[in-house]
């Protein structure tokens, strides 16, 4: 009797037939596969490209002057230290799902991809509407009935990590159309009487549609991703409640998370140190140098961090995308929103080399080099 191990060793992989493969060859291959044996599927290697982008911004915004009525601060103090002039926040029936769905529909339209043709949706967020995630509710909202949908939690690095993951699903040959969304509504977790954090964060979402192309023309040229959980305490919004909840007096209490707590100086130093390092590693993986960068699209956390990175790479102001003055820090939403606005304005054009980088809670940091 043929053992399972020997059967797997002898069985051919069941992949799409290469072009030009004869029907006789395929028939013979089928004969060599033992009946009833499920063989792992092999995939044809493909490439991935960004085919469409979109964004969604809440209608309401708070200026620095507005915040001066809540905490002891002023426009000059905030702008000088962060570059931020205002931040948008959700109100009424706006949710992460509604923002993500709006950005997704815009990106799909621009990519000329139908929602029902999506294979995968990756939602990068730290603030879902449901503790079990919001990717599936966005899937339902846009009508992507054939797509797998899941959340990815990597804070402000999330969209960059999502892009790399989405590209890898396509590069493996299993999927053709992948939607990557980055979005957060951290205004829910901000202490709006804490000057150290309320001046920084805003809400928003952005999206990109990745589509398959031939392997030789893959737009992802190099990437680098890292985590350091030993530094987690520098930026947290931890669970509060009883660990022994079933037997405690608070057995029926609603679970909750703390407001955001951040060691600003430590996070700033971490970002200034890691951004040039990770981008350089991605450039090396792509066999490129900083001179090849057409546009630097960083997580929009602080204008001084963006300026520092640009200076390290010798990039002029016109090669650096910055919209932090308008939106503040939208966490996983900042990179895709910045990308979308740069594409809409014509600042990013076809064949441009883009250096993406994200960094934040976890602590996590990631970068990727793309040919647009």
N, C-alpha and C positions, 0 to 999 in steps of 0.2 A: 504494500500500500504506500502511496506517495505521502510523505510527511509534509506538514505545513511549511516547515523551514525549507525543505528542498524544493517545494512547489514555489515558494516566493523567490528562491534563488534562480529557478529556471524560468519563471514567468516573465514575459516582457512587460514593460510599463505600458499602461493604457493612456496615451496622450493623443492630442490631435495629430492626424497624419501629416507629415511634412509635405509641402507642395511637391507635386511630381511623383509621389509615392503611388505605386500601382495598386489596383484593387486586389490582384493576386497576392501581393506582398501583405496587404492588410488581412486578407483571408487566412493566409498561412500563420500570421501572428496570432490571430484569434484561435486557431486550432491548437496552438502551443499553450494556451492559458487553460489550466485545469478548471473543469466545470464546478461552479459553486464557490470558487475562491475569489474573494474580494481583494483586488490588487490595488495598492496605493497609486493614486493618479500622479503622473508626471506632467509638467507644464512646459510649454514653449516659452522661451525667454523673450520678453518684450521690453519696450521702453515706455516712459511716462512723460507727459508734458502738462503744463498748466494751460487749460483751454478757455477758462472764464473765471471771473472774480466778481464778488458782490459784497455789500456791507449793509448794516442796519444800525441806526443811531436813535436812541430815545429822543422824543421831542423836547422834553424839559431839560434845561441846563442850569447850573449854578455857577455864577461868576465868582471871582475872588472877592469882589465887593459883597456879594451875597454871603459868603462865608465869614466875612468880617463882622456880620451881625450875629453869628453863632459862636465864634471863638475870637480870641484876641489875636488878630492878624490883619494884614492889609494886602492889597494887590502887589505892591512893590516887593514886599517881603517874600511872598509866594513865588512870584515870577522870577525873581533874582536867584532863588535857591533851586527851583525846579523847572522853570520854563513854562509852567502851566498858567493859563489865563482863565479857563473854565473847564467844566466836566459835565457830561450828560448823565441823567439818572432816570430810571424807569419810574413811571407813575401809572395810576389807573389800572387798565387791564394788560399793560405791557409785561412780558415775561421773557425769560431766556428763550423759551420755545418760540415765541412770536418774533423775537429779533433774529434768532437763528434761521427760522423758516423764511423770513423776508430776504436775508442775505443769500440763502441757498437758492431761492427762486431767481434772484437777479443773476447769480453766477451761472445757473443752468441755462437761462435764456441767452446769456452772452456766449456760452460754450456751445449753443445749439444742441444741447443734450436734453432729452425728455426725462422727467423724474422717474418714469417706469423703466427706463433703461439703466438706471443706477444699479451697480452691483454692491456698493458698500458706502456707508456714511460713518465718518469718524467725527465725533464732537469733542473738541478739546475744551474743557471747562472745569472750574472748581466750584461752581455755584449753580448746579442743576435745580430745576423747579421741583424735582422729586429726588429723594435720597438714592433711588435706584437708577437715576440717570434721566436725561432728556433727549438723547439721540433718537429713541424710538418715537417720542411724541413729535419730534421734528419730521421724522420719516412719514408719519401719518399726516401731518399738516401739509406736506408738499406732494403727497401721493406717490411716494417711492415704494410701492408695494412689493417690489422684487429685491429690495436691498437689505442686506444685513446692516444693522445700526448698533453702534456701541459708543460709550463715553470713554474718554482718555483724560486722566487727571495728572497733569504735570505743570499746573499753575501757569506762569507767564511764559514758560518754554513750550507749552502744550501745542500751539499751532505748528511750530517748526517740527516738533517730534511727530505730530500728526501728518504733516506733509511727507516726511521721510517714510513713515509707515504706509501711507497710502500709495506712495510710489513703489514700495517694495511688494505690495499686493499685486500691483499691475506688472511689475518686472518679473514676478514669478510666473506670469502667464495665466493666472486664474481669473482675474477680473479685468474689465476694459474701462469701466467708468467709476471713478471714486470721488465722492464729495467730502471735502475736509472743511469743517467749520471750527472757528475759534471764537469763543464768546464768554463773557462773564457779566454778572450783575452783582458785583461786590458791594454796591451801595446798601444791600441788605445786611452786610456784615461789618459796616463801618460805624464807629462811634463818632457821630457827627458833632460831638463836643470835644473831641481829641484833636488838637491842632496837628499833631504829628502824623496822623493818617488821613483825616477828612479832606485835607487839601490835595491829596494825591489821586484818589481813585474815582473812576467813572464807569459807566456801563456801555456796552456795545458788542457787536458781533460782526465778523467778516467770514467770507467763504471762498473756497477755490475748488473748481472742478478739474480733476486730473483725468486725462484720457490716454488710452494706449497708442503707442506709435512703435515703429520698428526699433529694435534694440540699439542699433548704431546711432540713433538720433535721440536717445533718452536725455531729457533735460536736467535730470538730477546728476550733477557731476561729482559731488563729494559731500560728505556730512560727518558730523562729530557730535556725540551726545554723552552727557555725564550726569551723575547724581552724587550727592554727599549728604546722607541722612544725619551724620554727626553734627551738622550745622542747622538742622531743622528748626531749632528754637529761635532762630533769628527772625522768622516770619511765619506766624501761625494763626489759626482760628480754631481752637481746639473744642472738642466735645465737652459739654458740662452736664453733669447729672450723676446719678448713682450707678455704680458698676453692678451692685447687687440688687438691681431694680425689682426683680420678682418678689423678693421678701422684704423690701423696704417700705417705709411710710409713703414714699413717692412712687409707688407701683403704677399709678395711673397718670403720672405727670407727663407732660409733653416733652420730648427730647429736644435739645437745642445745642447750638454752637456759640462759642464766645465771639465777640467782635474781633476784628483783625488786630494783632499785636505785632509790632515790627521794631527791630533794632536798626534804625535808619542808617547810621554810620557804617555798621557792619555789612549791611546789604549793599550799600554804595561801594565800599571797598571791594567786596566780592565781585560785583559787576564790572568795575573798572579793571580788575585783574583777569577775570575769566573771559570776557568778550573778545579781546584781541587774541587770546590763546586759542579759543575754540574756532574762531574764524580762520586763523592761520592753519590749524589742523585740517579744516575742510578744504582750504585752498591747496594745501599740499596733496590731499587725497585726489583733488581734481587736476593736479599738475599745473596749477596756476599760481600767480602771485597777486599782491594787492593792486598792482598796476592793471590787472585784467578786470577789476571790479568796475562795472558801470553804475550800479546803484547799491548802496548799503541800506538795508531795511532792518532796523533793530527794534526790539521790544521798546516801547515808548514809556520808560519809567522815569527818566530825568534827563533834561536837555544836556546837563553837564556830562552824563555818561555817554550820550550820543556824540557830543563834541570831542570827548576824550578818545573814543574809538576812532573817529574820523581823523583826528590828528595823528594817532598811532599808525594809521594806514596811509597817511599822506593824501587823503581825499579832500577835494575842494567841496564847498558847500553845495554846489549843484549836483553832486553825486550822493548826497545823503538825504534820505527821506525822513522828514520830521513833521508830525502833526500834533505833538504833545500839547501845544498851546491851546488847541481846540478841544481835545478830548481827555487829557490827563492820562492816567494809567488804567487802561481797560483790560489788563491782565492778558488772558489768552486771545482777547479780541484785538489787541493793539497791532500786531504784525499784519494780520490779514486786512484790517481797516487801512493801515498805512499803504499796503500793497495796492489795494483797490483804488485808493485816491490817486496814487502815483500813475496807475494805468489809465484812469479816467482823464487825468490832466495831460497825458502824453509824456510825462516824465520818464516812464518806463515803456520801452518800445520792444518790438519783436527782435529777438537775437541778443538783447541786453544780458549781460552777466550780472546776476543778483546775488549778493551775500546776505542771507537771512541769519539772524541770531536772536535767541530768546534766553531769558535767565530769570530765576525767581524762586518761589517757595519750594521747599523740598529738602535741601536746596537742589535745584536742577539748572542745567544750562545746555544749550544745543545750538548748532549752526548748520547751514546747508548752502551749497552753491548750486544755483539753477541757471540755466540758459532759457530765457523767457521766449 
